[in-house]
Amino acid sequence: MAEIKSNAASVEFRNVTKVYGKSKVPAVNDISLFIEAGNLVTLLGPSGCGKTTTLRMIAGLELATSGQILIGGADVTRLPATDRDVSMVFQSYALFPHMTVRENVEYGLKFSGFSKKDTADKAKAGLELVGLGGFGDRLPSQLSGGQQQRVAVARALVLEPQVLLFDEPLSNLDAKLRRHVREEIREIQQNLGLTVVYVTHDQEEALAVSDRIIVMNNAVIAQDGTPRDLYDAPSSAFVADFIGEANIFDCRITDVAKDVATVELGPLSLKLPARDQRPGPARLAVRPGRIELGSAGAPRTLPGTLHKVTYVGSHLEFVVDTEFGAVFAISTTVDAQFEAGQKVGVGFCEHGPVLLTG
């Protein structure tokens, strides 16, 4: 029985720019990145930020205007898609409706020099890998959306590419199915040690599947780091608000000593990692789940008035009016006794506030 092997390779961009036609506005502007072999890295950002163009340049479906693209250390900048050892899973699945599931998975293998037996064995192994071993004789129309997506993954995996690319793979699935399929994709990637580049605009999806996340905005890289790095220590208000939600406060740094900043926020004085910031006006971000509501006038809190209290099942959501504007907070203590109009104190968890650097 044939097995699916990993030929995982690194991906590198060196000062890559992409400009379409006569446009003077780059779709991707002078970006450099390195993706280690065997990692799943997500390109995350709003529509038009350049993430899909970046993915298509890895695939060879778009050629860079300038700069270098390397796969496994080899320069592929000018190579067409047919000469790059990559496979892509599209948002639309792109299955042939008149072919069976098995024939869809075998399709690429037939043009890759494999014997008829090897083609059949690899297709069988690919379908078993994605949990569809008994579905080979069905047509795509006889499968659910999640099953069709898994067929598309199997078709890409059997080619044993150096890099596997996903373009918004879960956007056509409902929320519960998205969670299930993303877990399957992550498990397969880890078990086989694949290099995967994954494009999405869904922040939760990116946090759940990634070794690293590259956040893009306006054709450049806004921040690159692990999911925890980006969630706990965003570099800018854009990253803070795009990955999850964040309250942004204007504050003032009064002193910096040994990489610790003394920060004034209304009546509060906070000691925070300085992150190379100097004394003067600054901004800090606080996640809604790292805000604690207490009694009005409690020490180390900002005074506020509850504007709205919303019960959403698993948690309570609060909007608090303060001198710094509306503050959004979340509490998993769903039986907390708070009511709209109530005076409260807005406090921060020990590792809640973080200074923004950009």
C-alpha positions in Angstrom: 0.0 0.0 0.0 1.4 3.4 -1.0 1.9 6.0 1.7 1.8 9.8 1.5 5.2 11.3 2.3 6.3 14.8 3.2 8.8 16.6 0.9 8.5 19.7 3.0 10.6 22.7 2.0 11.1 26.2 3.3 9.6 29.3 1.6 11.4 32.6 1.4 10.5 36.1 0.1 13.3 38.6 -0.4 12.0 42.2 -0.9 9.1 41.0 -3.1 6.8 43.5 -4.8 3.8 42.9 -7.0 2.3 45.6 -9.1 -0.6 44.8 -11.5 -0.5 46.2 -15.0 0.1 50.0 -15.2 -1.0 50.5 -11.6 1.3 52.5 -9.4 -0.2 51.0 -6.2 1.5 47.7 -5.3 -0.7 44.8 -4.3 2.4 43.6 -2.3 5.0 46.1 -1.3 8.6 45.0 -0.6 7.9 42.2 1.7 10.5 39.7 3.2 9.6 36.6 5.1 10.9 33.1 5.8 8.7 30.0 6.5 10.5 27.0 7.9 10.0 23.6 6.5 7.3 21.7 8.3 5.5 24.7 9.7 2.0 26.0 9.1 2.0 29.7 8.6 -1.1 31.8 8.1 -1.3 35.0 6.1 -4.0 37.0 7.9 -5.5 40.3 7.0 -8.5 42.2 5.7 -9.7 42.1 2.1 -7.2 43.8 -0.3 -4.2 43.6 2.1 -2.1 41.4 -0.2 -2.4 38.0 1.4 -3.9 36.2 -1.5 -1.5 37.8 -4.0 1.3 36.6 -1.8 -0.1 33.0 -1.8 -0.5 33.1 -5.6 3.1 34.2 -6.0 4.3 31.2 -4.0 2.1 29.0 -6.3 3.4 30.7 -9.5 0.0 31.8 -10.5 1.3 35.4 -10.3 4.9 36.4 -11.0 6.7 38.9 -8.8 7.4 42.4 -10.3 10.6 42.5 -8.3 12.4 40.6 -5.6 13.2 36.9 -5.2 11.1 33.9 -4.2 12.8 30.7 -3.0 11.4 27.3 -2.2 13.7 24.9 -0.5 16.5 27.3 -1.2 16.0 27.2 -4.9 15.1 30.4 -6.8 11.7 30.0 -8.4 10.9 33.6 -9.0 10.5 33.3 -12.8 9.2 29.7 -12.8 5.6 29.1 -13.9 3.2 27.2 -11.7 3.7 23.9 -13.6 7.4 23.9 -12.7 7.0 24.5 -8.9 6.5 21.6 -6.5 3.5 23.1 -4.8 -0.2 22.2 -4.5 -3.1 24.4 -3.8 -6.5 23.9 -2.1 -9.0 26.5 -3.4 -11.9 28.1 -1.6 -14.3 26.7 -4.2 -12.8 23.1 -3.9 -12.5 23.0 -7.8 -13.6 19.3 -8.0 -14.7 17.9 -11.3 -18.5 17.2 -11.0 -18.5 14.4 -13.6 -15.7 12.5 -12.0 -16.0 10.2 -8.9 -14.2 11.1 -5.7 -11.4 8.6 -6.6 -11.0 10.0 -10.1 -10.7 13.5 -8.7 -7.9 12.5 -6.4 -6.2 10.5 -9.1 -6.4 13.3 -11.6 -3.1 15.1 -10.9 -1.2 11.8 -10.4 -2.0 10.7 -14.0 0.1 13.6 -15.3 3.0 13.0 -12.8 4.5 9.9 -14.3 3.0 7.3 -11.9 1.9 3.9 -13.0 -1.7 3.0 -12.9 -1.2 0.9 -9.8 0.7 3.6 -8.0 -1.9 6.1 -8.9 -4.7 4.0 -7.5 -2.7 3.1 -4.4 -1.8 6.8 -3.7 -5.4 7.9 -4.2 -6.6 5.3 -1.8 -4.1 6.3 0.8 -5.0 10.0 0.3 -8.7 9.3 0.9 -8.0 7.2 3.9 -5.8 9.9 5.3 -8.7 12.4 5.2 -11.3 9.9 6.5 -13.0 9.2 3.2 -11.7 5.7 2.5 -15.2 4.3 1.6 -16.3 7.3 -0.5 -14.2 6.7 -3.7 -17.1 5.8 -6.0 -19.3 8.7 -5.1 -19.7 11.9 -7.1 -18.8 15.3 -5.4 -22.5 16.2 -5.5 -23.2 13.3 -3.2 -20.9 14.7 -0.5 -21.4 17.4 2.1 -19.4 20.6 1.9 -16.9 19.4 4.5 -16.4 16.1 2.7 -15.8 17.9 -0.6 -13.2 20.0 1.1 -11.4 16.9 2.4 -11.4 15.5 -1.2 -9.7 18.7 -2.3 -7.1 18.2 0.5 -6.5 14.6 -0.5 -6.1 15.5 -4.2 -3.4 18.0 -3.1 -1.7 15.7 -0.6 -1.2 12.8 -3.0 1.2 14.8 -5.1 3.5 15.1 -2.1 4.3 18.7 -2.7 7.1 20.7 -1.1 4.5 23.3 -0.1 0.8 23.0 0.4 -1.3 26.1 -0.1 -4.8 26.8 1.3 -6.8 29.8 0.0 -9.7 30.6 2.4 -10.4 26.8 2.6 -13.2 27.0 5.2 -15.1 30.0 4.1 -17.9 28.0 2.5 -18.6 25.9 5.6 -20.8 26.7 8.6 -19.2 27.6 11.9 -19.4 24.2 13.6 -18.0 22.4 10.5 -15.3 25.0 10.1 -13.9 24.1 13.5 -14.0 20.4 12.8 -12.3 20.7 9.3 -9.6 23.1 10.6 -8.7 20.6 13.3 -8.4 17.8 10.7 -6.2 20.0 8.5 -3.9 20.8 11.4 -3.7 17.2 12.5 -2.7 16.1 9.0 -0.2 18.9 8.7 1.5 17.9 12.0 1.4 14.2 11.4 3.0 14.5 8.0 5.3 17.4 8.8 4.0 19.4 5.8 4.9 23.0 5.0 1.6 24.8 4.7 0.8 28.4 3.9 -2.7 29.2 4.8 -4.7 32.3 3.9 -7.7 33.4 5.9 -9.4 36.6 7.1 -10.8 34.7 10.1 -8.8 35.6 13.3 -10.0 32.6 15.4 -9.2 30.2 12.6 -5.7 31.7 12.3 -5.0 31.5 16.0 -6.3 27.8 16.1 -4.2 26.3 13.3 -0.9 28.3 13.0 2.6 27.9 14.1 3.1 31.5 13.1 0.8 34.2 11.8 1.9 36.9 9.3 -0.6 39.8 9.6 -0.8 41.9 6.5 -2.3 45.4 6.0 -2.0 47.8 3.0 0.3 45.5 1.0 2.9 45.2 3.8 3.6 42.9 6.8 2.1 44.6 9.9 3.5 41.9 12.4 4.9 38.4 12.2 4.9 36.1 15.3 3.3 33.1 17.1 -0.4 33.3 17.8 0.3 34.0 21.5 2.8 36.7 20.6 0.3 38.5 18.4 -2.6 38.2 20.8 -0.6 39.1 24.0 1.8 41.6 22.5 0.4 43.3 19.4 2.7 45.9 17.9 0.0 48.3 16.7 -3.6 49.3 17.2 -4.4 47.6 13.8 -3.0 44.2 14.9 -4.5 44.5 18.4 -8.0 45.2 17.0 -7.7 42.8 14.0 -6.6 39.7 16.1 -9.5 39.5 18.5 -10.7 42.7 20.0 -8.9 45.3 22.0 -9.5 48.5 23.9 -7.0 51.2 22.9 -6.2 53.9 25.5 -4.2 57.1 25.2 -1.7 57.2 28.0 1.6 58.8 29.0 5.0 57.2 29.8 6.6 59.2 32.6 9.8 57.1 33.0 11.6 54.2 31.5 14.2 52.2 33.6 15.6 48.8 32.7 13.0 48.2 30.0 10.2 48.9 32.4 7.9 51.9 31.7 6.0 53.8 34.2 2.7 54.6 32.5 0.0 57.1 33.7 -3.6 56.4 32.7 -5.9 58.7 34.5 -5.6 58.0 38.2 -3.7 54.7 37.5 0.1 54.3 37.5 1.1 51.1 35.7 4.5 49.3 35.3 4.7 47.7 31.9 7.4 46.3 29.5 8.7 49.4 27.7 9.0 47.7 24.3 11.6 50.3 23.3 9.2 53.2 24.0 10.5 56.5 25.5 8.8 58.9 27.9 6.0 60.9 26.3 2.5 60.3 24.8 1.8 56.6 24.1 -1.0 54.1 23.6 -1.8 50.8 25.2 -4.1 48.0 24.4 -6.2 45.8 26.7 -8.1 42.7 25.7 -11.8 42.6 26.8 -11.2 39.4 28.7 -8.4 41.0 30.7 -10.5 43.8 32.2 -12.0 43.3 35.6 -15.1 45.1 36.8 -15.4 45.9 40.5 -17.1 48.3 42.9 -17.1 52.0 42.2 -14.1 53.6 43.9 -12.1 50.4 44.3 -8.4 51.0 44.4 -6.4 50.8 41.1 -9.5 51.2 38.9 -10.8 53.7 36.5 -14.3 55.2 37.4 -17.0 54.3 34.9 -20.7 53.7 34.4 -22.2 50.6 32.9 -23.9 51.5 29.6 -24.9 48.0 28.5 -24.9 44.4 29.9 -25.5 41.6 27.5 -25.8 37.9 28.3 -24.6 35.7 25.5 -24.7 32.2 27.1 -21.0 31.4 27.8 -20.2 34.9 29.1 -21.4 38.4 29.8 -20.4 41.4 27.7 -20.2 44.9 29.2 -19.9 48.4 27.7 -18.6 50.9 30.2 -18.5 54.6 29.7 -15.3 56.2 31.1 -13.3 59.4 30.6 -11.3 57.5 28.0 -14.4 56.6 26.0 -16.4 53.3 25.8 -14.6 50.3 27.3 -15.7 46.8 26.2 -15.2 44.0 28.7 -16.1 40.3 28.9 -16.7 38.1 32.0 -17.1 34.3 32.1 -18.8 34.7 35.5 -22.3 34.8 34.0 -24.1 35.2 37.3 -22.2 38.4 38.1 -24.7 41.0 39.5 -24.2 44.0 37.2 -26.9 46.3 35.8 -26.9 49.1 33.2 -26.6 52.5 34.8 -24.5 51.1 37.7 -21.3 52.9 38.8 -18.3 50.5 38.6 -14.5 50.5 38.8 -12.6 49.3 35.6 -9.5 47.4 36.6 -6.9 45.4 34.6 -5.6 41.9 35.0 -1.9 41.6 35.9 -0.8 40.8 32.3 -3.6 42.8 30.6 -2.3 46.1 29.3 0.4 46.2 26.7 2.1 49.3 25.2 1.8 49.6 21.4 4.9 50.3 19.4 3.4 51.4 16.1 
